[in-house]
Amino acid sequence: MAKVKITLEGYKCERCGHEWVPRDISQEPKVCPKCKSPYWNTKRRRVTMSVGAS
Ligand SMILES: [Zn+2]
């Protein structure tokens, strides 16, 4: 039996690290199926907060 490596194309959530293969690869998922974050494909950026401004 020959061993083959099957690589599936999928997505990885940058927020929770969840990896999944969507049914329709041509359509980018709107949210992560696990953490439901709409920013699953966005790396966490430094957020400028205006807290403490007096
Ligand atoms: Zn996620």
mmCIF file of the protein (N, C-alpha, C, O) and its ligand, coordinates in Angstrom:
data_MODEL
# 
_entry.id   MODEL 
# 
loop_
_entity.id 
_entity.type 
_entity.pdbx_number_of_molecules 
1 polymer     1 
2 non-polymer 1 
# 
_entity_poly.entity_id                      1 
_entity_poly.type                           'polypeptide(L)' 
_entity_poly.nstd_linkage                   no 
_entity_poly.nstd_monomer                   no 
_entity_poly.pdbx_seq_one_letter_code       MAKVKITLEGYKCERCGHEWVPRDISQEPKVCPKCKSPYWNTKRRRVTMSVGAS 
_entity_poly.pdbx_seq_one_letter_code_can   MAKVKITLEGYKCERCGHEWVPRDISQEPKVCPKCKSPYWNTKRRRVTMSVGAS 
_entity_poly.pdbx_strand_id                 A 
# 
loop_
_entity_poly_seq.entity_id 
_entity_poly_seq.num 
_entity_poly_seq.mon_id 
_entity_poly_seq.hetero 
1 1  MET n 
1 2  ALA n 
1 3  LYS n 
1 4  VAL n 
1 5  LYS n 
1 6  ILE n 
1 7  THR n 
1 8  LEU n 
1 9  GLU n 
1 10 GLY n 
1 11 TYR n 
1 12 LYS n 
1 13 CYS n 
1 14 GLU n 
1 15 ARG n 
1 16 CYS n 
1 17 GLY n 
1 18 HIS n 
1 19 GLU n 
1 20 TRP n 
1 21 VAL n 
1 22 PRO n 
1 23 ARG n 
1 24 ASP n 
1 25 ILE n 
1 26 SER n 
1 27 GLN n 
1 28 GLU n 
1 29 PRO n 
1 30 LYS n 
1 31 VAL n 
1 32 CYS n 
1 33 PRO n 
1 34 LYS n 
1 35 CYS n 
1 36 LYS n 
1 37 SER n 
1 38 PRO n 
1 39 TYR n 
1 40 TRP n 
1 41 ASN n 
1 42 THR n 
1 43 LYS n 
1 44 ARG n 
1 45 ARG n 
1 46 ARG n 
1 47 VAL n 
1 48 THR n 
1 49 MET n 
1 50 SER n 
1 51 VAL n 
1 52 GLY n 
1 53 ALA n 
1 54 SER n 
# 
loop_
_struct_asym.id 
_struct_asym.entity_id 
A 1 
B 2 
# 
loop_
_chem_comp.id 
_chem_comp.type 
_chem_comp.mon_nstd_flag 
ALA 'L-peptide linking' y 
ARG 'L-peptide linking' y 
ASN 'L-peptide linking' y 
ASP 'L-peptide linking' y 
CYS 'L-peptide linking' y 
GLN 'L-peptide linking' y 
GLU 'L-peptide linking' y 
GLY 'peptide linking'   y 
HIS 'L-peptide linking' y 
ILE 'L-peptide linking' y 
LEU 'L-peptide linking' y 
LYS 'L-peptide linking' y 
MET 'L-peptide linking' y 
PRO 'L-peptide linking' y 
SER 'L-peptide linking' y 
THR 'L-peptide linking' y 
TRP 'L-peptide linking' y 
TYR 'L-peptide linking' y 
VAL 'L-peptide linking' y 
ZN  non-polymer         . 
# 
_pdbx_entity_nonpoly.entity_id   2 
_pdbx_entity_nonpoly.name        ? 
_pdbx_entity_nonpoly.comp_id     ZN 
# 
_pdbx_nonpoly_scheme.asym_id         B 
_pdbx_nonpoly_scheme.entity_id       2 
_pdbx_nonpoly_scheme.mon_id          ZN 
_pdbx_nonpoly_scheme.ndb_seq_num     1 
_pdbx_nonpoly_scheme.pdb_seq_num     101 
_pdbx_nonpoly_scheme.auth_seq_num    101 
_pdbx_nonpoly_scheme.pdb_mon_id      ZN 
_pdbx_nonpoly_scheme.auth_mon_id     ZN 
_pdbx_nonpoly_scheme.pdb_strand_id   A 
_pdbx_nonpoly_scheme.pdb_ins_code    . 
# 
loop_
_atom_site.group_PDB 
_atom_site.id 
_atom_site.type_symbol 
_atom_site.label_atom_id 
_atom_site.label_alt_id 
_atom_site.label_comp_id 
_atom_site.label_asym_id 
_atom_site.label_entity_id 
_atom_site.label_seq_id 
_atom_site.pdbx_PDB_ins_code 
_atom_site.Cartn_x 
_atom_site.Cartn_y 
_atom_site.Cartn_z 
_atom_site.occupancy 
_atom_site.B_iso_or_equiv 
_atom_site.pdbx_formal_charge 
_atom_site.auth_seq_id 
_atom_site.auth_comp_id 
_atom_site.auth_asym_id 
_atom_site.auth_atom_id 
_atom_site.pdbx_PDB_model_num 
ATOM   1   N  N  . MET A 1 1  ? 0.846   -1.197 0.000  1.00 0.00 ? 1   MET A N  1 
ATOM   2   C  CA . MET A 1 1  ? 0.000   0.000  0.000  1.00 0.00 ? 1   MET A CA 1 
ATOM   3   C  C  . MET A 1 1  ? 0.884   1.250  0.000  1.00 0.00 ? 1   MET A C  1 
ATOM   4   O  O  . MET A 1 1  ? 1.778   1.388  0.835  1.00 0.00 ? 1   MET A O  1 
ATOM   5   N  N  . ALA A 1 2  ? 0.639   2.104  -0.889 1.00 0.00 ? 2   ALA A N  1 
ATOM   6   C  CA . ALA A 1 2  ? 1.436   3.318  -0.982 1.00 0.00 ? 2   ALA A CA 1 
ATOM   7   C  C  . ALA A 1 2  ? 0.887   4.377  -0.035 1.00 0.00 ? 2   ALA A C  1 
ATOM   8   O  O  . ALA A 1 2  ? -0.317  4.570  0.137  1.00 0.00 ? 2   ALA A O  1 
ATOM   9   N  N  . LYS A 1 3  ? 1.835   5.024  0.546  1.00 0.00 ? 3   LYS A N  1 
ATOM   10  C  CA . LYS A 1 3  ? 1.433   6.078  1.464  1.00 0.00 ? 3   LYS A CA 1 
ATOM   11  C  C  . LYS A 1 3  ? 1.404   7.406  0.725  1.00 0.00 ? 3   LYS A C  1 
ATOM   12  O  O  . LYS A 1 3  ? 2.368   7.801  0.070  1.00 0.00 ? 3   LYS A O  1 
ATOM   13  N  N  . VAL A 1 4  ? 0.317   8.052  0.845  1.00 0.00 ? 4   VAL A N  1 
ATOM   14  C  CA . VAL A 1 4  ? 0.213   9.355  0.208  1.00 0.00 ? 4   VAL A CA 1 
ATOM   15  C  C  . VAL A 1 4  ? -0.144  10.402 1.252  1.00 0.00 ? 4   VAL A C  1 
ATOM   16  O  O  . VAL A 1 4  ? -0.822  10.137 2.245  1.00 0.00 ? 4   VAL A O  1 
ATOM   17  N  N  . LYS A 1 5  ? 0.328   11.557 0.985  1.00 0.00 ? 5   LYS A N  1 
ATOM   18  C  CA . LYS A 1 5  ? 0.005   12.653 1.892  1.00 0.00 ? 5   LYS A CA 1 
ATOM   19  C  C  . LYS A 1 5  ? -1.084  13.498 1.265  1.00 0.00 ? 5   LYS A C  1 
ATOM   20  O  O  . LYS A 1 5  ? -0.931  14.054 0.177  1.00 0.00 ? 5   LYS A O  1 
ATOM   21  N  N  . ILE A 1 6  ? -2.146  13.572 1.962  1.00 0.00 ? 6   ILE A N  1 
ATOM   22  C  CA . ILE A 1 6  ? -3.260  14.360 1.443  1.00 0.00 ? 6   ILE A CA 1 
ATOM   23  C  C  . ILE A 1 6  ? -3.297  15.694 2.173  1.00 0.00 ? 6   ILE A C  1 
ATOM   24  O  O  . ILE A 1 6  ? -3.411  15.764 3.397  1.00 0.00 ? 6   ILE A O  1 
ATOM   25  N  N  . THR A 1 7  ? -3.198  16.716 1.396  1.00 0.00 ? 7   THR A N  1 
ATOM   26  C  CA . THR A 1 7  ? -3.239  18.050 1.989  1.00 0.00 ? 7   THR A CA 1 
ATOM   27  C  C  . THR A 1 7  ? -4.565  18.704 1.637  1.00 0.00 ? 7   THR A C  1 
ATOM   28  O  O  . THR A 1 7  ? -4.931  18.853 0.472  1.00 0.00 ? 7   THR A O  1 
ATOM   29  N  N  . LEU A 1 8  ? -5.240  19.073 2.657  1.00 0.00 ? 8   LEU A N  1 
ATOM   30  C  CA . LEU A 1 8  ? -6.504  19.742 2.442  1.00 0.00 ? 8   LEU A CA 1 
ATOM   31  C  C  . LEU A 1 8  ? -6.324  21.245 2.621  1.00 0.00 ? 8   LEU A C  1 
ATOM   32  O  O  . LEU A 1 8  ? -5.571  21.711 3.475  1.00 0.00 ? 8   LEU A O  1 
ATOM   33  N  N  . GLU A 1 9  ? -7.015  21.952 1.816  1.00 0.00 ? 9   GLU A N  1 
ATOM   34  C  CA . GLU A 1 9  ? -6.954  23.394 1.950  1.00 0.00 ? 9   GLU A CA 1 
ATOM   35  C  C  . GLU A 1 9  ? -8.008  23.825 2.951  1.00 0.00 ? 9   GLU A C  1 
ATOM   36  O  O  . GLU A 1 9  ? -9.182  23.467 2.859  1.00 0.00 ? 9   GLU A O  1 
ATOM   37  N  N  . GLY A 1 10 ? -7.557  24.581 3.877  1.00 0.00 ? 10  GLY A N  1 
ATOM   38  C  CA . GLY A 1 10 ? -8.508  25.006 4.892  1.00 0.00 ? 10  GLY A CA 1 
ATOM   39  C  C  . GLY A 1 10 ? -8.153  26.358 5.463  1.00 0.00 ? 10  GLY A C  1 
ATOM   40  O  O  . GLY A 1 10 ? -7.332  27.099 4.923  1.00 0.00 ? 10  GLY A O  1 
ATOM   41  N  N  . TYR A 1 11 ? -8.792  26.648 6.556  1.00 0.00 ? 11  TYR A N  1 
ATOM   42  C  CA . TYR A 1 11 ? -8.567  27.942 7.189  1.00 0.00 ? 11  TYR A CA 1 
ATOM   43  C  C  . TYR A 1 11 ? -8.126  27.752 8.626  1.00 0.00 ? 11  TYR A C  1 
ATOM   44  O  O  . TYR A 1 11 ? -8.413  26.734 9.257  1.00 0.00 ? 11  TYR A O  1 
ATOM   45  N  N  . LYS A 1 12 ? -7.435  28.734 9.119  1.00 0.00 ? 12  LYS A N  1 
ATOM   46  C  CA . LYS A 1 12 ? -7.041  28.698 10.510 1.00 0.00 ? 12  LYS A CA 1 
ATOM   47  C  C  . LYS A 1 12 ? -7.401  30.020 11.154 1.00 0.00 ? 12  LYS A C  1 
ATOM   48  O  O  . LYS A 1 12 ? -7.129  31.099 10.628 1.00 0.00 ? 12  LYS A O  1 
ATOM   49  N  N  . CYS A 1 13 ? -8.015  29.893 12.296 1.00 0.00 ? 13  CYS A N  1 
ATOM   50  C  CA . CYS A 1 13 ? -8.423  31.085 13.025 1.00 0.00 ? 13  CYS A CA 1 
ATOM   51  C  C  . CYS A 1 13 ? -7.218  31.652 13.761 1.00 0.00 ? 13  CYS A C  1 
ATOM   52  O  O  . CYS A 1 13 ? -6.525  30.944 14.492 1.00 0.00 ? 13  CYS A O  1 
ATOM   53  N  N  . GLU A 1 14 ? -6.985  32.926 13.555 1.00 0.00 ? 14  GLU A N  1 
ATOM   54  C  CA . GLU A 1 14 ? -5.857  33.582 14.211 1.00 0.00 ? 14  GLU A CA 1 
ATOM   55  C  C  . GLU A 1 14 ? -6.164  33.882 15.669 1.00 0.00 ? 14  GLU A C  1 
ATOM   56  O  O  . GLU A 1 14 ? -5.276  34.218 16.452 1.00 0.00 ? 14  GLU A O  1 
ATOM   57  N  N  . ARG A 1 15 ? -7.396  33.759 16.006 1.00 0.00 ? 15  ARG A N  1 
ATOM   58  C  CA . ARG A 1 15 ? -7.811  34.078 17.370 1.00 0.00 ? 15  ARG A CA 1 
ATOM   59  C  C  . ARG A 1 15 ? -7.695  32.874 18.294 1.00 0.00 ? 15  ARG A C  1 
ATOM   60  O  O  . ARG A 1 15 ? -7.064  32.948 19.349 1.00 0.00 ? 15  ARG A O  1 
ATOM   61  N  N  . CYS A 1 16 ? -8.302  31.774 17.895 1.00 0.00 ? 16  CYS A N  1 
ATOM   62  C  CA . CYS A 1 16 ? -8.315  30.613 18.786 1.00 0.00 ? 16  CYS A CA 1 
ATOM   63  C  C  . CYS A 1 16 ? -7.469  29.463 18.255 1.00 0.00 ? 16  CYS A C  1 
ATOM   64  O  O  . CYS A 1 16 ? -7.295  28.455 18.940 1.00 0.00 ? 16  CYS A O  1 
ATOM   65  N  N  . GLY A 1 17 ? -6.939  29.605 17.035 1.00 0.00 ? 17  GLY A N  1 
ATOM   66  C  CA . GLY A 1 17 ? -6.069  28.568 16.496 1.00 0.00 ? 17  GLY A CA 1 
ATOM   67  C  C  . GLY A 1 17 ? -6.816  27.397 15.891 1.00 0.00 ? 17  GLY A C  1 
ATOM   68  O  O  . GLY A 1 17 ? -6.204  26.410 15.482 1.00 0.00 ? 17  GLY A O  1 
ATOM   69  N  N  . HIS A 1 18 ? -8.105  27.497 15.832 1.00 0.00 ? 18  HIS A N  1 
ATOM   70  C  CA . HIS A 1 18 ? -8.926  26.430 15.271 1.00 0.00 ? 18  HIS A CA 1 
ATOM   71  C  C  . HIS A 1 18 ? -8.708  26.310 13.769 1.00 0.00 ? 18  HIS A C  1 
ATOM   72  O  O  . HIS A 1 18 ? -8.687  27.306 13.046 1.00 0.00 ? 18  HIS A O  1 
ATOM   73  N  N  . GLU A 1 19 ? -8.547  25.072 13.315 1.00 0.00 ? 19  GLU A N  1 
ATOM   74  C  CA . GLU A 1 19 ? -8.371  24.831 11.892 1.00 0.00 ? 19  GLU A CA 1 
ATOM   75  C  C  . GLU A 1 19 ? -9.563  24.043 11.375 1.00 0.00 ? 19  GLU A C  1 
ATOM   76  O  O  . GLU A 1 19 ? -10.039 23.104 12.013 1.00 0.00 ? 19  GLU A O  1 
ATOM   77  N  N  . TRP A 1 20 ? -10.019 24.440 10.234 1.00 0.00 ? 20  TRP A N  1 
ATOM   78  C  CA . TRP A 1 20 ? -11.163 23.730 9.672  1.00 0.00 ? 20  TRP A CA 1 
ATOM   79  C  C  . TRP A 1 20 ? -11.153 23.791 8.163  1.00 0.00 ? 20  TRP A C  1 
ATOM   80  O  O  . TRP A 1 20 ? -10.537 24.659 7.546  1.00 0.00 ? 20  TRP A O  1 
ATOM   81  N  N  . VAL A 1 21 ? -11.863 22.833 7.593  1.00 0.00 ? 21  VAL A N  1 
ATOM   82  C  CA . VAL A 1 21 ? -11.990 22.781 6.141  1.00 0.00 ? 21  VAL A CA 1 
ATOM   83  C  C  . VAL A 1 21 ? -13.445 23.073 5.802  1.00 0.00 ? 21  VAL A C  1 
ATOM   84  O  O  . VAL A 1 21 ? -14.344 22.316 6.168  1.00 0.00 ? 21  VAL A O  1 
ATOM   85  N  N  . PRO A 1 22 ? -13.658 24.149 5.118  1.00 0.00 ? 22  PRO A N  1 
ATOM   86  C  CA . PRO A 1 22 ? -15.027 24.518 4.768  1.00 0.00 ? 22  PRO A CA 1 
ATOM   87  C  C  . PRO A 1 22 ? -15.572 23.650 3.637  1.00 0.00 ? 22  PRO A C  1 
ATOM   88  O  O  . PRO A 1 22 ? -14.812 23.057 2.870  1.00 0.00 ? 22  PRO A O  1 
ATOM   89  N  N  . ARG A 1 23 ? -16.861 23.586 3.550  1.00 0.00 ? 23  ARG A N  1 
ATOM   90  C  CA . ARG A 1 23 ? -17.489 22.799 2.473  1.00 0.00 ? 23  ARG A CA 1 
ATOM   91  C  C  . ARG A 1 23 ? -17.210 23.449 1.131  1.00 0.00 ? 23  ARG A C  1 
ATOM   92  O  O  . ARG A 1 23 ? -16.949 22.776 0.134  1.00 0.00 ? 23  ARG A O  1 
ATOM   93  N  N  . ASP A 1 24 ? -17.270 24.753 1.128  1.00 0.00 ? 24  ASP A N  1 
ATOM   94  C  CA . ASP A 1 24 ? -17.027 25.481 -0.109 1.00 0.00 ? 24  ASP A CA 1 
ATOM   95  C  C  . ASP A 1 24 ? -15.770 26.325 0.077  1.00 0.00 ? 24  ASP A C  1 
ATOM   96  O  O  . ASP A 1 24 ? -15.804 27.379 0.712  1.00 0.00 ? 24  ASP A O  1 
ATOM   97  N  N  . ILE A 1 25 ? -14.669 25.848 -0.483 1.00 0.00 ? 25  ILE A N  1 
ATOM   98  C  CA . ILE A 1 25 ? -13.384 26.522 -0.289 1.00 0.00 ? 25  ILE A CA 1 
ATOM   99  C  C  . ILE A 1 25 ? -13.326 27.846 -1.034 1.00 0.00 ? 25  ILE A C  1 
ATOM   100 O  O  . ILE A 1 25 ? -12.538 28.729 -0.696 1.00 0.00 ? 25  ILE A O  1 
ATOM   101 N  N  . SER A 1 26 ? -14.162 27.973 -2.041 1.00 0.00 ? 26  SER A N  1 
ATOM   102 C  CA . SER A 1 26 ? -14.125 29.195 -2.848 1.00 0.00 ? 26  SER A CA 1 
ATOM   103 C  C  . SER A 1 26 ? -14.738 30.380 -2.104 1.00 0.00 ? 26  SER A C  1 
ATOM   104 O  O  . SER A 1 26 ? -14.564 31.538 -2.482 1.00 0.00 ? 26  SER A O  1 
ATOM   105 N  N  . GLN A 1 27 ? -15.448 30.055 -1.053 1.00 0.00 ? 27  GLN A N  1 
ATOM   106 C  CA . GLN A 1 27 ? -16.076 31.134 -0.310 1.00 0.00 ? 27  GLN A CA 1 
ATOM   107 C  C  . GLN A 1 27 ? -15.436 31.246 1.071  1.00 0.00 ? 27  GLN A C  1 
ATOM   108 O  O  . GLN A 1 27 ? -15.444 30.297 1.855  1.00 0.00 ? 27  GLN A O  1 
ATOM   109 N  N  . GLU A 1 28 ? -14.892 32.404 1.345  1.00 0.00 ? 28  GLU A N  1 
ATOM   110 C  CA . GLU A 1 28 ? -14.241 32.594 2.617  1.00 0.00 ? 28  GLU A CA 1 
ATOM   111 C  C  . GLU A 1 28 ? -15.280 32.704 3.724  1.00 0.00 ? 28  GLU A C  1 
ATOM   112 O  O  . GLU A 1 28 ? -16.250 33.454 3.619  1.00 0.00 ? 28  GLU A O  1 
ATOM   113 N  N  . PRO A 1 29 ? -15.056 31.946 4.778  1.00 0.00 ? 29  PRO A N  1 
ATOM   114 C  CA . PRO A 1 29 ? -16.027 31.991 5.877  1.00 0.00 ? 29  PRO A CA 1 
ATOM   115 C  C  . PRO A 1 29 ? -16.053 33.355 6.551  1.00 0.00 ? 29  PRO A C  1 
ATOM   116 O  O  . PRO A 1 29 ? -15.040 34.048 6.645  1.00 0.00 ? 29  PRO A O  1 
ATOM   117 N  N  . LYS A 1 30 ? -17.214 33.708 7.006  1.00 0.00 ? 30  LYS A N  1 
ATOM   118 C  CA . LYS A 1 30 ? -17.365 35.028 7.630  1.00 0.00 ? 30  LYS A CA 1 
ATOM   119 C  C  . LYS A 1 30 ? -16.900 35.009 9.076  1.00 0.00 ? 30  LYS A C  1 
ATOM   120 O  O  . LYS A 1 30 ? -16.312 35.970 9.572  1.00 0.00 ? 30  LYS A O  1 
ATOM   121 N  N  . VAL A 1 31 ? -17.173 33.907 9.731  1.00 0.00 ? 31  VAL A N  1 
ATOM   122 C  CA . VAL A 1 31 ? -16.758 33.804 11.121 1.00 0.00 ? 31  VAL A CA 1 
ATOM   123 C  C  . VAL A 1 31 ? -16.093 32.457 11.370 1.00 0.00 ? 31  VAL A C  1 
ATOM   124 O  O  . VAL A 1 31 ? -16.288 31.504 10.615 1.00 0.00 ? 31  VAL A O  1 
ATOM   125 N  N  . CYS A 1 32 ? -15.310 32.394 12.432 1.00 0.00 ? 32  CYS A N  1 
ATOM   126 C  CA . CYS A 1 32 ? -14.702 31.136 12.844 1.00 0.00 ? 32  CYS A CA 1 
ATOM   127 C  C  . CYS A 1 32 ? -15.803 30.253 13.412 1.00 0.00 ? 32  CYS A C  1 
ATOM   128 O  O  . CYS A 1 32 ? -16.580 30.701 14.255 1.00 0.00 ? 32  CYS A O  1 
ATOM   129 N  N  . PRO A 1 33 ? -15.881 29.003 12.961 1.00 0.00 ? 33  PRO A N  1 
ATOM   130 C  CA . PRO A 1 33 ? -16.944 28.128 13.437 1.00 0.00 ? 33  PRO A CA 1 
ATOM   131 C  C  . PRO A 1 33 ? -16.828 27.771 14.914 1.00 0.00 ? 33  PRO A C  1 
ATOM   132 O  O  . PRO A 1 33 ? -17.785 27.296 15.525 1.00 0.00 ? 33  PRO A O  1 
ATOM   133 N  N  . LYS A 1 34 ? -15.669 28.001 15.470 1.00 0.00 ? 34  LYS A N  1 
ATOM   134 C  CA . LYS A 1 34 ? -15.476 27.644 16.878 1.00 0.00 ? 34  LYS A CA 1 
ATOM   135 C  C  . LYS A 1 34 ? -15.729 28.825 17.815 1.00 0.00 ? 34  LYS A C  1 
ATOM   136 O  O  . LYS A 1 34 ? -16.566 28.758 18.715 1.00 0.00 ? 34  LYS A O  1 
ATOM   137 N  N  . CYS A 1 35 ? -14.987 29.901 17.579 1.00 0.00 ? 35  CYS A N  1 
ATOM   138 C  CA . CYS A 1 35 ? -15.125 31.035 18.497 1.00 0.00 ? 35  CYS A CA 1 
ATOM   139 C  C  . CYS A 1 35 ? -16.041 32.120 17.938 1.00 0.00 ? 35  CYS A C  1 
ATOM   140 O  O  . CYS A 1 35 ? -16.286 33.142 18.579 1.00 0.00 ? 35  CYS A O  1 
ATOM   141 N  N  . LYS A 1 36 ? -16.538 31.876 16.735 1.00 0.00 ? 36  LYS A N  1 
ATOM   142 C  CA . LYS A 1 36 ? -17.497 32.783 16.093 1.00 0.00 ? 36  LYS A CA 1 
ATOM   143 C  C  . LYS A 1 36 ? -16.940 34.179 15.870 1.00 0.00 ? 36  LYS A C  1 
ATOM   144 O  O  . LYS A 1 36 ? -17.688 35.145 15.717 1.00 0.00 ? 36  LYS A O  1 
ATOM   145 N  N  . SER A 1 37 ? -15.620 34.272 15.853 1.00 0.00 ? 37  SER A N  1 
ATOM   146 C  CA . SER A 1 37 ? -15.037 35.595 15.658 1.00 0.00 ? 37  SER A CA 1 
ATOM   147 C  C  . SER A 1 37 ? -14.993 35.960 14.183 1.00 0.00 ? 37  SER A C  1 
ATOM   148 O  O  . SER A 1 37 ? -14.527 35.177 13.356 1.00 0.00 ? 37  SER A O  1 
ATOM   149 N  N  . PRO A 1 38 ? -15.480 37.151 13.858 1.00 0.00 ? 38  PRO A N  1 
ATOM   150 C  CA . PRO A 1 38 ? -15.416 37.599 12.464 1.00 0.00 ? 38  PRO A CA 1 
ATOM   151 C  C  . PRO A 1 38 ? -14.010 38.016 12.062 1.00 0.00 ? 38  PRO A C  1 
ATOM   152 O  O  . PRO A 1 38 ? -13.730 38.275 10.891 1.00 0.00 ? 38  PRO A O  1 
ATOM   153 N  N  . TYR A 1 39 ? -13.132 38.075 13.060 1.00 0.00 ? 39  TYR A N  1 
ATOM   154 C  CA . TYR A 1 39 ? -11.758 38.494 12.788 1.00 0.00 ? 39  TYR A CA 1 
ATOM   155 C  C  . TYR A 1 39 ? -10.815 37.304 12.818 1.00 0.00 ? 39  TYR A C  1 
ATOM   156 O  O  . TYR A 1 39 ? -9.650  37.440 13.190 1.00 0.00 ? 39  TYR A O  1 
ATOM   157 N  N  . TRP A 1 40 ? -11.313 36.140 12.427 1.00 0.00 ? 40  TRP A N  1 
ATOM   158 C  CA . TRP A 1 40 ? -10.512 34.911 12.490 1.00 0.00 ? 40  TRP A CA 1 
ATOM   159 C  C  . TRP A 1 40 ? -9.297  34.968 11.578 1.00 0.00 ? 40  TRP A C  1 
ATOM   160 O  O  . TRP A 1 40 ? -8.293  34.306 11.842 1.00 0.00 ? 40  TRP A O  1 
ATOM   161 N  N  . ASN A 1 41 ? -9.379  35.763 10.493 1.00 0.00 ? 41  ASN A N  1 
ATOM   162 C  CA . ASN A 1 41 ? -8.247  35.816 9.567  1.00 0.00 ? 41  ASN A CA 1 
ATOM   163 C  C  . ASN A 1 41 ? -7.425  37.085 9.733  1.00 0.00 ? 41  ASN A C  1 
ATOM   164 O  O  . ASN A 1 41 ? -6.600  37.430 8.888  1.00 0.00 ? 41  ASN A O  1 
ATOM   165 N  N  . THR A 1 42 ? -7.668  37.763 10.834 1.00 0.00 ? 42  THR A N  1 
ATOM   166 C  CA . THR A 1 42 ? -6.939  39.000 11.084 1.00 0.00 ? 42  THR A CA 1 
ATOM   167 C  C  . THR A 1 42 ? -6.040  38.823 12.297 1.00 0.00 ? 42  THR A C  1 
ATOM   168 O  O  . THR A 1 42 ? -6.486  38.442 13.380 1.00 0.00 ? 42  THR A O  1 
ATOM   169 N  N  . LYS A 1 43 ? -4.784  39.104 12.087 1.00 0.00 ? 43  LYS A N  1 
ATOM   170 C  CA . LYS A 1 43 ? -3.853  39.036 13.202 1.00 0.00 ? 43  LYS A CA 1 
ATOM   171 C  C  . LYS A 1 43 ? -4.179  40.159 14.178 1.00 0.00 ? 43  LYS A C  1 
ATOM   172 O  O  . LYS A 1 43 ? -4.581  41.265 13.818 1.00 0.00 ? 43  LYS A O  1 
ATOM   173 N  N  . ARG A 1 44 ? -3.976  39.791 15.431 1.00 0.00 ? 44  ARG A N  1 
ATOM   174 C  CA . ARG A 1 44 ? -4.275  40.777 16.456 1.00 0.00 ? 44  ARG A CA 1 
ATOM   175 C  C  . ARG A 1 44 ? -3.323  41.961 16.323 1.00 0.00 ? 44  ARG A C  1 
ATOM   176 O  O  . ARG A 1 44 ? -2.104  41.792 16.331 1.00 0.00 ? 44  ARG A O  1 
ATOM   177 N  N  . ARG A 1 45 ? -3.863  43.103 16.207 1.00 0.00 ? 45  ARG A N  1 
ATOM   178 C  CA . ARG A 1 45 ? -3.019  44.284 16.068 1.00 0.00 ? 45  ARG A CA 1 
ATOM   179 C  C  . ARG A 1 45 ? -2.996  45.064 17.366 1.00 0.00 ? 45  ARG A C  1 
ATOM   180 O  O  . ARG A 1 45 ? -3.815  44.890 18.269 1.00 0.00 ? 45  ARG A O  1 
ATOM   181 N  N  . ARG A 1 46 ? -2.009  45.929 17.396 1.00 0.00 ? 46  ARG A N  1 
ATOM   182 C  CA . ARG A 1 46 ? -1.923  46.765 18.579 1.00 0.00 ? 46  ARG A CA 1 
ATOM   183 C  C  . ARG A 1 46 ? -3.059  47.774 18.524 1.00 0.00 ? 46  ARG A C  1 
ATOM   184 O  O  . ARG A 1 46 ? -3.228  48.511 17.552 1.00 0.00 ? 46  ARG A O  1 
ATOM   185 N  N  . VAL A 1 47 ? -3.793  47.778 19.553 1.00 0.00 ? 47  VAL A N  1 
ATOM   186 C  CA . VAL A 1 47 ? -4.947  48.667 19.568 1.00 0.00 ? 47  VAL A CA 1 
ATOM   187 C  C  . VAL A 1 47 ? -4.617  49.906 20.393 1.00 0.00 ? 47  VAL A C  1 
ATOM   188 O  O  . VAL A 1 47 ? -4.150  49.831 21.530 1.00 0.00 ? 47  VAL A O  1 
ATOM   189 N  N  . THR A 1 48 ? -4.875  51.009 19.785 1.00 0.00 ? 48  THR A N  1 
ATOM   190 C  CA . THR A 1 48 ? -4.648  52.251 20.499 1.00 0.00 ? 48  THR A CA 1 
ATOM   191 C  C  . THR A 1 48 ? -5.907  52.574 21.296 1.00 0.00 ? 48  THR A C  1 
ATOM   192 O  O  . THR A 1 48 ? -6.977  52.822 20.741 1.00 0.00 ? 48  THR A O  1 
ATOM   193 N  N  . MET A 1 49 ? -5.746  52.562 22.570 1.00 0.00 ? 49  MET A N  1 
ATOM   194 C  CA . MET A 1 49 ? -6.900  52.826 23.406 1.00 0.00 ? 49  MET A CA 1 
ATOM   195 C  C  . MET A 1 49 ? -6.846  54.242 23.967 1.00 0.00 ? 49  MET A C  1 
ATOM   196 O  O  . MET A 1 49 ? -5.789  54.763 24.324 1.00 0.00 ? 49  MET A O  1 
ATOM   197 N  N  . SER A 1 50 ? -7.997  54.822 24.026 1.00 0.00 ? 50  SER A N  1 
ATOM   198 C  CA . SER A 1 50 ? -8.070  56.193 24.505 1.00 0.00 ? 50  SER A CA 1 
ATOM   199 C  C  . SER A 1 50 ? -8.483  56.220 25.971 1.00 0.00 ? 50  SER A C  1 
ATOM   200 O  O  . SER A 1 50 ? -9.065  57.187 26.462 1.00 0.00 ? 50  SER A O  1 
ATOM   201 N  N  . VAL A 1 51 ? -8.160  55.128 26.648 1.00 0.00 ? 51  VAL A N  1 
ATOM   202 C  CA . VAL A 1 51 ? -8.532  55.052 28.069 1.00 0.00 ? 51  VAL A CA 1 
ATOM   203 C  C  . VAL A 1 51 ? -7.501  55.832 28.889 1.00 0.00 ? 51  VAL A C  1 
ATOM   204 O  O  . VAL A 1 51 ? -6.294  55.706 28.679 1.00 0.00 ? 51  VAL A O  1 
ATOM   205 N  N  . GLY A 1 52 ? -7.980  56.599 29.779 1.00 0.00 ? 52  GLY A N  1 
ATOM   206 C  CA . GLY A 1 52 ? -7.080  57.329 30.649 1.00 0.00 ? 52  GLY A CA 1 
ATOM   207 C  C  . GLY A 1 52 ? -6.783  58.740 30.153 1.00 0.00 ? 52  GLY A C  1 
ATOM   208 O  O  . GLY A 1 52 ? -6.084  59.512 30.809 1.00 0.00 ? 52  GLY A O  1 
ATOM   209 N  N  . ALA A 1 53 ? -7.313  59.048 29.013 1.00 0.00 ? 53  ALA A N  1 
ATOM   210 C  CA . ALA A 1 53 ? -7.097  60.388 28.498 1.00 0.00 ? 53  ALA A CA 1 
ATOM   211 C  C  . ALA A 1 53 ? -7.928  61.390 29.312 1.00 0.00 ? 53  ALA A C  1 
ATOM   212 O  O  . ALA A 1 53 ? -9.146  61.257 29.429 1.00 0.00 ? 53  ALA A O  1 
ATOM   213 N  N  . SER A 1 54 ? -7.267  62.358 29.849 1.00 0.00 ? 54  SER A N  1 
ATOM   214 C  CA . SER A 1 54 ? -7.986  63.311 30.666 1.00 0.00 ? 54  SER A CA 1 
ATOM   215 C  C  . SER A 1 54 ? -8.027  64.698 30.035 1.00 0.00 ? 54  SER A C  1 
ATOM   216 O  O  . SER A 1 54 ? -8.603  65.622 30.610 1.00 0.00 ? 54  SER A O  1 
HETATM 217 ZN ZN . ZN  B 2 .  ? -11.634 30.937 16.280 1.00 0.00 2 101 ZN  A ZN 1 
# 
